[in-house]
């Protein structure tokens, strides 16, 4: 390659891509918008991951860290928090990669555009032979880098889905932004806990993050009984929201579901089903009334926690030719296997460079972003993706095609089914929940 491979994002999957490039003697540049490695992970540092250390360290990255750096490998059987994952693995790995002969890692470097050098989206002639032009903004100004290939591992964390049922912020959501938080608050922080204790909190979302919020709020209610929660669900019933319990091969994910079930039954939480928010109205007392598309009203709300998933940012890829699923924004070939309304209970077929390739030659979207708006992703899935992609970029198609992706079993098949049909709320394509069905874990293995 005449120019380096540019990797966008210094999270777990981006750094794994760089580690694979380093192990193959390929030139690489990692560009991270945040101030350090795993910047997004740092924003949920208090959250414990579903996966153990054995599934959170990329095999090639481990080899680099073990090669005389003084790195102390964590106990593989334990489950770190996001903060521990970053401190004990992501930051040391970034340091090793930045010190390597063939690569570098840059922080505070936001990618604002990717294209073929000297050619916009319309130009066909000679397109595949030209390098990429990667436009970057840093504290020192704008830069333009040339790349032989681009691996986009920028994730989805910076673009949380809004509360509004239409996919856009609900009326009043932006105007009352000080009442909204997107993600799981750290309830162990006294300053954060003070915001919610003794208040009426609306929690919107069904997945693991929503369940974590329910658990934290129920604990606060143990100290201040006036704390109460309205759990907003778009589905007709709670159904299989709590997962597979003891049938889940991800032990911590199963435990989370069991703890959330207990919290939901504690008397602190009120389920509000078939609630799709259209507006957040300010009352005369300063509190909020949340209104659904069907006219339901949840009144006297003090705070709103929105944990309804994330969406990818393609704004800086407007000059790159992409082939994405129109609903998910995911790699098209993967979409049918990961769409939460159709096939969330099936296993994802082994996949790598061929499935992740885009019409723009040598451009790949990997990691959580490759799943678009689909809510579930495991770190080890991303590690397998980049191992295959980097091998293909190195011309080693034998290794690139040897993809072995094994996902843990969960005890629940949680396709959405007919959106408003209570009788179908448990199944989607798969019918009733059953043990022994492969599914995906939480975002970033959470």
C-alpha positions as CSV (number, residue, x, y, z in Angstrom):
1,X,0.0,0.0,0.0
2,X,1.3,3.4,-0.9
3,X,-0.6,5.1,1.9
4,X,-1.5,4.0,5.4
5,X,-4.8,2.4,6.4
6,X,-6.8,5.1,8.2
7,X,-8.9,3.8,11.1
8,X,-11.7,6.0,12.4
9,X,-12.2,5.5,16.1
10,X,-10.0,4.4,19.0
11,X,-12.6,2.3,20.7
12,X,-12.3,-1.5,21.2
13,X,-12.9,-2.4,17.6
14,X,-10.9,0.4,16.1
15,X,-7.9,-0.4,18.2
16,X,-8.3,-4.1,17.4
17,X,-8.1,-3.2,13.7
18,X,-4.9,-1.2,14.3
19,X,-3.5,-4.2,16.3
20,X,-4.1,-6.5,13.4
21,X,-2.5,-4.0,11.0
22,X,0.5,-3.7,13.2
23,X,0.9,-7.4,13.5
24,X,1.0,-7.6,9.7
25,X,3.5,-4.8,9.3
26,X,1.0,-2.4,7.6
27,X,1.1,1.3,8.0
28,X,-1.9,2.7,9.9
29,X,-3.2,5.9,11.4
30,X,-6.0,5.9,14.1
31,X,-8.1,9.0,14.3
32,X,-10.1,9.5,17.5
33,X,-12.4,12.5,18.1
34,X,-12.2,12.1,21.9
35,X,-9.4,13.0,24.2
36,X,-8.2,9.5,24.8
37,X,-8.6,5.9,23.9
38,X,-12.1,4.5,24.6
39,X,-13.6,8.0,25.0
40,X,-17.1,6.7,24.5
41,X,-16.6,3.8,26.9
42,X,-15.5,6.4,29.5
43,X,-19.0,7.9,29.3
44,X,-20.5,4.7,30.7
45,X,-17.5,3.9,32.9
46,X,-19.7,2.9,35.8
47,X,-21.6,0.2,33.9
48,X,-20.5,-3.4,34.3
49,X,-20.1,-5.4,31.1
50,X,-21.9,-8.6,30.3
51,X,-18.8,-10.2,28.9
52,X,-15.9,-11.4,30.9
53,X,-12.3,-10.3,30.2
54,X,-11.8,-13.5,28.2
55,X,-14.1,-12.0,25.5
56,X,-13.1,-8.4,25.8
57,X,-9.4,-8.6,24.8
58,X,-8.7,-9.0,21.1
59,X,-6.3,-12.0,20.6
60,X,-3.8,-10.1,18.4
61,X,-3.9,-7.1,20.7
62,X,-3.1,-9.4,23.6
63,X,0.0,-10.6,21.8
64,X,1.2,-7.0,21.3
65,X,0.5,-6.1,25.0
66,X,2.3,-9.3,26.2
67,X,5.4,-8.5,24.1
68,X,7.4,-6.9,26.8
69,X,5.2,-3.9,27.7
70,X,4.8,-4.8,31.3
71,X,1.0,-5.2,30.8
72,X,-0.6,-7.3,33.5
73,X,-3.5,-9.3,32.0
74,X,-6.7,-9.2,34.0
75,X,-8.3,-12.3,35.4
76,X,-10.2,-13.7,32.4
77,X,-13.1,-15.0,34.5
78,X,-14.0,-11.6,35.9
79,X,-16.4,-8.9,34.5
80,X,-15.0,-5.3,34.3
81,X,-16.8,-2.1,34.3
82,X,-16.5,0.2,31.3
83,X,-13.9,2.2,33.2
84,X,-11.8,-0.8,34.0
85,X,-12.0,-1.9,30.4
86,X,-10.6,1.4,29.3
87,X,-7.9,1.8,32.0
88,X,-6.6,-1.8,32.0
89,X,-6.9,-2.5,28.3
90,X,-7.8,0.2,25.8
91,X,-5.4,2.9,27.0
92,X,-2.4,0.6,27.3
93,X,-3.2,-0.8,23.9
94,X,-3.4,2.7,22.4
95,X,0.0,3.5,23.9
96,X,1.6,0.4,22.4
97,X,0.1,1.1,19.0
98,X,1.2,4.7,19.0
99,X,4.7,3.7,19.8
100,X,4.9,1.1,17.0
101,X,7.1,1.7,14.0
102,X,4.4,1.6,11.4
103,X,1.5,3.4,13.0
104,X,0.2,6.2,15.2
105,X,-2.9,7.1,17.3
106,X,-4.2,10.7,17.3
107,X,-6.7,12.1,19.8
108,X,-8.8,15.2,19.4
109,X,-8.9,14.4,15.6
110,X,-12.4,14.4,14.3
111,X,-13.0,13.1,10.8
112,X,-15.3,15.5,9.0
113,X,-15.2,13.9,5.5
114,X,-14.0,10.9,3.5
115,X,-13.9,10.8,-0.3
116,X,-11.7,9.6,-3.2
117,X,-8.8,12.1,-3.6
118,X,-9.7,14.6,-6.3
119,X,-13.0,12.9,-7.0
120,X,-16.5,13.5,-5.7
121,X,-19.3,11.0,-5.5
122,X,-20.2,11.3,-9.2
123,X,-16.9,10.5,-10.8
124,X,-16.4,6.9,-12.0
125,X,-13.2,7.1,-14.0
126,X,-10.2,5.7,-12.2
127,X,-12.0,5.7,-8.9
128,X,-10.8,2.4,-7.5
129,X,-7.2,3.2,-8.2
130,X,-7.1,6.6,-6.3
131,X,-6.4,6.9,-2.6
132,X,-8.9,8.2,-0.1
133,X,-8.8,11.8,1.1
134,X,-9.7,11.9,4.8
135,X,-10.5,15.4,6.1
136,X,-9.7,15.9,9.8
137,X,-10.3,18.7,12.3
138,X,-7.8,19.1,15.2
139,X,-7.0,21.8,17.7
140,X,-4.4,23.0,15.2
141,X,-6.9,23.3,12.3
142,X,-7.9,21.2,9.4
143,X,-5.9,18.5,7.7
144,X,-6.2,16.3,4.7
145,X,-4.7,12.8,4.9
146,X,-4.3,10.3,2.1
147,X,-5.2,6.7,2.8
148,X,-5.0,3.5,0.8
149,X,-8.0,2.1,2.8
150,X,-10.4,3.4,5.4
151,X,-11.9,1.3,8.2
152,X,-14.8,3.2,9.9
153,X,-15.1,2.0,13.5
154,X,-16.6,5.2,14.9
155,X,-19.5,3.4,16.5
156,X,-22.9,5.0,17.3
157,X,-22.5,6.3,20.9
158,X,-22.6,10.0,19.9
159,X,-26.0,9.7,18.3
160,X,-28.6,8.4,20.8
161,X,-32.2,8.0,19.6
162,X,-34.6,10.7,20.8
163,X,-37.7,10.1,22.9
164,X,-40.0,11.1,20.1
165,X,-42.0,8.3,18.5
166,X,-41.4,9.6,15.0
167,X,-37.6,9.2,15.1
168,X,-37.2,12.9,15.8
169,X,-37.2,14.7,19.2
170,X,-40.7,14.9,20.7
171,X,-42.2,18.3,20.9
172,X,-40.7,19.9,24.0
173,X,-37.8,17.5,24.2
174,X,-35.2,20.0,23.1
175,X,-36.8,22.8,25.0
176,X,-36.6,20.8,28.2
177,X,-33.2,19.3,27.6
178,X,-32.1,19.9,31.2
179,X,-34.7,17.3,32.3
180,X,-33.5,14.6,29.8
181,X,-30.5,12.3,29.9
182,X,-29.6,9.7,27.3
183,X,-28.0,6.6,28.8
184,X,-27.6,5.1,32.3
185,X,-26.9,7.6,35.1
186,X,-24.3,6.7,37.7
187,X,-26.6,6.4,40.7
188,X,-23.6,5.7,42.9
189,X,-22.5,9.2,42.4
190,X,-24.1,11.3,45.2
191,X,-24.5,14.3,43.0
192,X,-26.2,12.2,40.3
193,X,-28.4,10.4,42.8
194,X,-29.6,13.7,44.3
195,X,-31.1,14.5,40.9
196,X,-33.4,11.5,41.0
197,X,-34.0,10.6,44.6
198,X,-37.5,11.4,45.7
199,X,-38.6,12.3,42.2
200,X,-40.9,11.0,39.6
201,X,-38.7,9.6,36.8
202,X,-39.8,8.4,33.4
203,X,-37.6,5.7,31.9
204,X,-38.1,5.1,28.1
205,X,-36.7,1.9,26.6
206,X,-36.8,-1.9,27.0
207,X,-33.2,-3.1,26.7
208,X,-30.4,-3.7,29.1
209,X,-29.7,0.0,29.6
210,X,-33.3,0.6,30.6
211,X,-33.2,-2.3,33.0
212,X,-30.0,-1.0,34.6
213,X,-31.8,2.4,35.1
214,X,-34.8,0.6,36.7
215,X,-32.5,-1.3,39.1
216,X,-30.6,1.9,40.1
217,X,-33.8,3.8,40.7
218,X,-35.3,1.0,42.8
219,X,-32.3,1.1,45.0
220,X,-32.7,4.9,45.4
221,X,-36.3,4.3,46.4
222,X,-35.0,2.1,49.3
223,X,-33.6,5.2,50.8
224,X,-36.4,7.6,49.8
225,X,-39.8,5.9,49.2
226,X,-41.1,9.0,47.4
227,X,-39.0,7.9,44.4
228,X,-41.2,6.5,41.7
229,X,-40.7,5.4,38.1
230,X,-42.9,5.3,35.0
231,X,-41.5,2.8,32.6
232,X,-42.5,3.7,29.1
233,X,-42.7,0.8,26.7
234,X,-43.8,1.0,23.0
235,X,-44.9,-2.6,23.1
236,X,-48.3,-3.8,24.3
237,X,-46.8,-5.7,27.3
238,X,-43.5,-6.1,29.2
239,X,-43.4,-9.6,27.6
240,X,-39.8,-11.0,27.4
241,X,-38.1,-7.7,28.3
242,X,-36.1,-9.3,31.1
243,X,-34.4,-11.9,28.9
244,X,-33.5,-15.5,29.5
245,X,-32.4,-15.5,33.1
246,X,-30.5,-18.8,33.9
247,X,-30.7,-19.8,30.3
248,X,-28.5,-17.0,29.2
249,X,-24.9,-18.0,28.5
250,X,-23.8,-14.5,29.3
251,X,-24.2,-14.9,33.1
252,X,-24.2,-11.2,33.8
253,X,-26.8,-10.4,31.2
254,X,-29.1,-13.1,32.7
255,X,-28.5,-11.7,36.2
256,X,-29.3,-8.2,35.0
257,X,-32.7,-9.4,33.7
258,X,-33.5,-11.1,36.9
259,X,-32.6,-8.0,39.0
260,X,-34.6,-5.8,36.7
261,X,-37.6,-8.1,37.0
262,X,-37.4,-7.7,40.8
263,X,-37.1,-4.0,40.5
264,X,-40.1,-3.8,38.2
265,X,-42.2,-5.8,40.8
266,X,-41.1,-3.7,43.8
267,X,-43.9,-1.3,43.7
268,X,-41.6,1.6,42.7
269,X,-42.1,1.0,38.9
270,X,-45.3,1.5,37.0
271,X,-45.4,0.0,33.5
272,X,-46.9,2.2,30.9
273,X,-47.3,0.1,27.7
274,X,-48.1,1.1,24.1
275,X,-46.7,4.5,24.9
276,X,-45.0,6.3,22.0
277,X,-44.2,9.8,23.0
278,X,-45.3,12.7,20.8
279,X,-44.7,15.6,23.2
280,X,-43.3,16.7,26.6
281,X,-45.4,19.5,27.9
282,X,-44.4,21.9,30.7
283,X,-46.9,22.1,33.5
284,X,-47.6,25.2,35.6
285,X,-45.7,23.6,38.5
286,X,-42.6,23.2,36.3
287,X,-42.9,19.4,35.9
288,X,-43.6,17.6,32.6
289,X,-46.5,15.8,31.1
290,X,-45.5,13.2,28.6
291,X,-48.1,12.6,25.9
292,X,-48.3,9.6,23.6
293,X,-49.5,9.3,20.1
294,X,-52.6,7.6,21.4
295,X,-53.5,10.3,23.9
296,X,-52.1,8.7,27.1
297,X,-50.6,11.2,29.5
298,X,-48.0,10.6,32.2
299,X,-48.1,13.6,34.5
300,X,-45.9,15.3,37.1
301,X,-42.6,13.9,35.6
302,X,-39.5,15.5,37.1
303,X,-36.8,13.7,35.1
304,X,-36.6,11.6,31.9
305,X,-34.1,8.9,31.2
306,X,-34.1,7.9,27.5
307,X,-32.4,4.6,26.7
308,X,-33.9,3.7,23.3
309,X,-30.7,2.9,21.4
310,X,-28.4,4.7,19.1
311,X,-28.0,5.4,15.4
312,X,-24.9,5.7,13.1
313,X,-23.6,9.0,11.7
314,X,-23.0,8.9,8.0
315,X,-22.8,12.7,7.5
316,X,-19.0,12.6,6.9
317,X,-19.4,9.8,4.4
318,X,-21.6,11.7,1.9
319,X,-18.9,11.4,-0.8
320,X,-18.4,7.7,-0.3
321,X,-20.4,5.1,-2.2
322,X,-22.3,3.0,0.3
323,X,-24.8,0.1,0.1
324,X,-26.7,0.0,3.4
325,X,-30.0,-1.4,4.6
326,X,-32.6,1.4,4.2
327,X,-34.2,0.8,7.6
328,X,-31.2,-0.1,9.8
329,X,-28.4,1.7,8.1
330,X,-26.5,-1.5,8.6
331,X,-24.4,-3.5,6.2
332,X,-27.1,-4.8,3.8
333,X,-26.2,-8.5,3.9
334,X,-26.4,-8.5,7.8
335,X,-29.7,-6.6,8.1
336,X,-32.1,-9.5,7.9
337,X,-30.2,-11.3,10.6
338,X,-30.1,-8.4,13.1
339,X,-33.2,-6.4,12.6
340,X,-34.9,-6.3,16.0
341,X,-38.4,-6.4,14.6
342,X,-37.9,-9.4,12.4
343,X,-35.0,-11.7,13.4
344,X,-33.5,-10.9,16.8
345,X,-33.6,-14.5,18.0
346,X,-31.5,-15.9,15.1
347,X,-27.8,-16.3,15.1
348,X,-25.7,-14.1,12.9
349,X,-23.9,-16.1,10.3
350,X,-20.1,-15.9,10.3
351,X,-19.1,-12.7,8.4
352,X,-16.1,-10.7,7.6
353,X,-14.7,-8.6,4.7
354,X,-17.0,-9.9,2.0
355,X,-20.2,-9.0,3.9
356,X,-18.8,-5.7,5.2
357,X,-17.4,-4.5,1.9
358,X,-19.0,-1.4,0.4
359,X,-19.2,-0.4,-3.3
360,X,-16.3,2.0,-2.5
361,X,-13.4,-0.4,-2.8
362,X,-11.2,-0.8,0.3
363,X,-13.7,1.1,2.5
364,X,-15.3,-0.9,5.4
365,X,-17.7,-0.1,8.2
366,X,-17.0,-2.3,11.2
367,X,-18.0,-2.7,14.8
368,X,-21.3,-1.4,16.3
369,X,-21.7,1.0,13.3
370,X,-21.9,-2.0,10.9
371,X,-25.1,-3.0,12.7
372,X,-26.6,0.5,12.2
373,X,-29.6,1.0,14.4
374,X,-29.7,-2.7,15.6
375,X,-29.4,-2.6,19.3
376,X,-27.1,-5.5,20.1
377,X,-23.4,-6.1,19.5
378,X,-20.6,-8.1,21.1
379,X,-17.0,-6.9,21.2
380,X,-15.8,-10.3,20.0
381,X,-18.0,-9.9,16.9
382,X,-16.1,-6.7,16.1
383,X,-12.8,-8.4,16.7
384,X,-13.6,-11.1,14.2
385,X,-14.8,-8.5,11.7
386,X,-11.5,-6.5,11.8
387,X,-9.3,-9.6,11.7
388,X,-10.9,-10.6,8.4
389,X,-11.0,-7.0,7.0
390,X,-7.3,-6.3,7.7
391,X,-6.3,-9.7,6.4
392,X,-8.1,-8.9,3.2
393,X,-6.5,-5.5,2.9
394,X,-3.1,-7.2,3.3
395,X,-4.0,-9.6,0.4
396,X,-4.3,-12.6,2.6
397,X,-7.7,-13.9,1.4
398,X,-7.2,-17.3,2.9
399,X,-7.0,-15.8,6.4
400,X,-9.7,-13.2,5.6
401,X,-12.2,-15.9,4.6
402,X,-11.6,-18.0,7.7
403,X,-14.1,-16.3,10.0
404,X,-15.3,-18.1,13.0
405,X,-18.0,-16.2,14.9
406,X,-19.6,-18.0,17.9
407,X,-22.2,-16.1,19.9
408,X,-23.4,-17.1,23.4
409,X,-26.9,-18.5,23.8
410,X,-29.7,-16.6,25.5
411,X,-32.9,-17.9,26.9
412,X,-35.1,-15.6,25.0
413,X,-36.2,-14.9,21.5
414,X,-37.3,-11.3,21.5
415,X,-38.4,-10.3,18.1
416,X,-40.9,-7.5,18.3
417,X,-43.7,-9.2,16.4
418,X,-46.6,-7.2,15.2
419,X,-46.0,-3.8,16.6
420,X,-49.4,-3.2,18.3
421,X,-50.5,-6.8,18.6
422,X,-50.4,-8.1,22.2
423,X,-50.7,-11.7,21.0
424,X,-47.6,-11.3,18.9
425,X,-45.5,-9.2,21.2
426,X,-43.2,-12.1,22.2
427,X,-42.1,-13.5,18.9
428,X,-41.4,-11.6,15.7
429,X,-40.3,-14.2,13.3
430,X,-39.6,-16.8,15.8
431,X,-42.8,-17.5,17.9
432,X,-42.7,-18.1,21.6
433,X,-39.5,-17.5,23.6
434,X,-37.4,-20.6,23.9
435,X,-34.1,-21.7,25.4
436,X,-31.1,-22.5,23.3
437,X,-31.6,-19.8,20.7
438,X,-28.6,-17.7,19.7
439,X,-29.0,-13.9,20.0
440,X,-26.7,-10.9,20.4
441,X,-25.5,-9.2,23.5
442,X,-25.6,-5.5,24.4
443,X,-23.8,-2.7,22.6
444,X,-20.1,-2.9,23.1
445,X,-20.8,-6.2,25.0
446,X,-22.6,-4.3,27.7
